[in-house]
Amino acid sequence: METFLKIENIKLWARVGVLDEERESGQLFILDIFLWTDFEKCTVKDDIKKTVDYSKLVQILKDQSKKIYCYTIEKYSKAILEIIDQEFKLSKIKIILTKCNPPIIGFDGRVSIVRIIENN
């Protein structure tokens, strides 16, 4: 049985983008995270200390995002993966990072990057 924890719709403000105003003012990103680990340790004794403290994770990501300053969502997404991986030693991490309002003339959609890392 495959089990993972999914955290959806984390709103992050970061200074990421090619345009100067994107890096100066910042903009909204949405993050979805999927985390794989051994959840049985938590399940057996219903021990919160044996699972991922997702409230802590969300706060760390919100705090760190305020410090991010780069051109691409590719670099930003790598930084997010590194933060999660360093804080929580998990077997697999998948993120979907979405730029909510990319400044593209005639385009009112969103742009996302999906990244996955697996630790053996």
C-alpha positions in Angstrom: 0.0 0.0 0.0 1.4 3.4 -1.0 0.7 6.2 1.5 1.7 9.8 1.2 0.8 13.1 2.9 -0.6 15.8 0.6 -0.6 19.5 1.6 -2.5 21.7 -0.9 -2.8 25.3 -1.7 0.0 26.8 0.3 0.1 30.5 -0.6 3.7 31.9 -0.8 4.9 35.3 -1.6 8.3 35.4 -3.3 10.4 37.7 -5.4 10.8 35.5 -8.5 10.6 36.4 -12.1 12.4 37.7 -15.2 10.9 41.2 -15.0 12.5 43.7 -12.5 9.1 44.4 -10.9 8.5 40.7 -10.2 11.7 40.6 -8.2 11.2 44.0 -6.6 7.5 43.6 -5.5 7.2 39.9 -5.4 4.1 37.9 -6.4 1.9 35.0 -5.3 2.7 31.4 -5.8 0.7 28.3 -4.9 2.5 25.2 -3.7 1.2 21.6 -3.4 3.4 19.1 -1.7 3.3 15.3 -1.6 5.4 13.6 1.1 6.3 9.9 1.4 7.7 8.4 4.6 7.0 5.5 6.9 3.6 6.6 8.4 3.2 3.3 10.2 5.4 4.6 13.1 2.8 7.3 13.7 -0.2 5.1 13.0 0.6 2.3 15.5 0.6 4.5 18.6 -1.0 7.6 17.2 2.1 9.5 17.9 2.3 12.9 16.3 6.1 13.1 16.9 6.5 10.2 14.5 5.0 11.9 11.5 5.6 15.1 9.5 4.7 18.3 11.4 3.1 20.0 8.4 2.2 23.1 10.4 6.0 23.6 11.0 6.7 22.8 7.3 4.2 25.4 6.1 5.6 28.1 8.4 9.2 27.3 7.4 8.3 27.6 3.7 6.4 30.9 4.2 9.4 32.4 6.1 12.0 31.2 3.7 10.0 32.3 0.6 10.3 35.9 1.8 14.0 35.6 1.4 13.9 34.1 -2.1 15.1 36.3 -4.9 15.7 34.7 -8.3 14.6 34.7 -12.0 13.0 31.3 -12.5 10.4 29.1 -10.9 12.9 26.3 -11.7 15.4 27.7 -9.2 12.7 28.6 -6.7 11.3 25.1 -6.9 14.7 23.6 -6.3 15.1 25.8 -3.2 11.8 24.6 -1.9 12.8 20.9 -2.4 16.1 21.5 -0.6 14.3 23.2 2.4 11.9 20.3 2.7 14.6 17.7 2.3 16.9 19.2 4.9 14.2 19.7 7.5 12.5 16.3 7.0 14.3 13.3 5.9 11.7 11.7 3.7 11.8 8.9 1.1 10.1 10.9 -1.6 9.0 14.5 -2.2 6.9 15.8 -5.0 6.0 19.5 -5.4 3.8 21.5 -7.8 4.8 25.2 -7.7 2.4 27.5 -9.5 3.0 31.1 -10.6 -0.5 32.5 -10.3 -0.2 35.6 -12.5 2.6 35.3 -15.0 3.0 38.6 -16.8 2.4 37.3 -20.3 0.4 39.6 -22.6 -2.8 37.9 -23.7 -2.4 35.0 -21.2 -4.6 34.7 -18.1 -3.5 31.2 -17.1 -1.0 29.9 -14.6 2.4 28.3 -15.0 3.5 25.4 -12.9 6.6 23.2 -12.4 6.4 19.7 -11.0 9.5 18.3 -9.3 10.1 15.0 -7.6 13.1 13.8 -5.6 13.6 10.3 -4.2 16.0 9.4 -1.4 17.2 5.9 -1.1 
